[in-house]
């Protein structure tokens, strides 16, 4: 096996280890580390959750004295800054006697951003970077956007018929997609920090917005409700975990507002845009709360507003082989249609996956 193949193989191991932290490390990145000596992996580790040992420290602890003279593969540049809950990884790496550090990408955190590798080189450690960089960027796209723009990475998830409807004219929407697609959605809920829906979805479907993956955890639940129209008996308001947030405006019903506060529900008063919650202002607020990834799950009006406000980074359309038809059925994306096809929003880097009888079409939103 060539040196390049070895590098890619070990970095792939590090990326797989890092991915074990999905939904657990926020607002930190997902990081995996592999220590190699004499073409043999002697130790590995990953960052399990914020506040616990970083991947490099976990792997080095397992390796012990064997780490001296070894090569460390890690998908993100080791941190070098203090003032956080864990010590700088660079110091631990230098102390362990590692001879070479291979990374997939530079840390976009301005407090690191090349300084970690510079500190290692200053200590006489050889460094290389760029191995499987694209895969590393995709894995931590939520962290990257949050650390650079102070806003969450936003996924627009839609379950629709093949003709682009999310419900019949009578409002029936359960279940458009099959069990495999719904299982994938719950896996996504286990991976993102927060779910976001509009008041219309809460009123029509009364969802729990929970995660039903074995061993999973519930994300934050964000309800966009400009005037607090939802019922105080809604399922989503029954949690006592402090993870339900209502985004509303000064138009909110004061009686309901006080009732929500008494329930321990966090209410965010957001500026308005065309009479509704300004989603860009909401994203700024969620960024301040260290929410790094948000999945929008409905409905038609919220999807339209999110695209119009250009807050969506990635779209995921779970499409069932069903034709609902009818001009009065509810479309996947509401709002006003563009006059020209050239004004339509395009997706790039599109992938198609079969999930039972359904099809997942996903891609990154290209607003240009």
Buried (B, 14 or more C-beta within 10 A) or exposed (E): EEEEEBBBBBBBBBBBBBBEBBBBBBBBBBBBBBBBBEEEBBBBBBBBEBEBBBBBBBBBBBBEEBBEEBBBBBBBBBBBBEEEEBEBBBBBBBEBBBBBBBBBBBBBBEBBBEBBBBBBEEEEBEBEBBBBBEBBBEBBBBBBBBBEEEBBBBBBBBBBBBBBBBBBEEEEBEEBBBEBBBBBBBBBBBBBBBBBBBBBBBBBBEBBBBBBBEEBEBBBBBBBBBBBBBEEEBBBBEBEEEBBBBBBBEEBBEEBBEBBEEEEBBBBEBEBBEEBBBBBBBBBBBBEBBBBBBBBBBBBBBBBBBBBBEBBBBBBBBBBEBEBEEEEBBBBBBBEEEEEEEEEBEBEEEEEEEBBEBBBBBBBBEEE
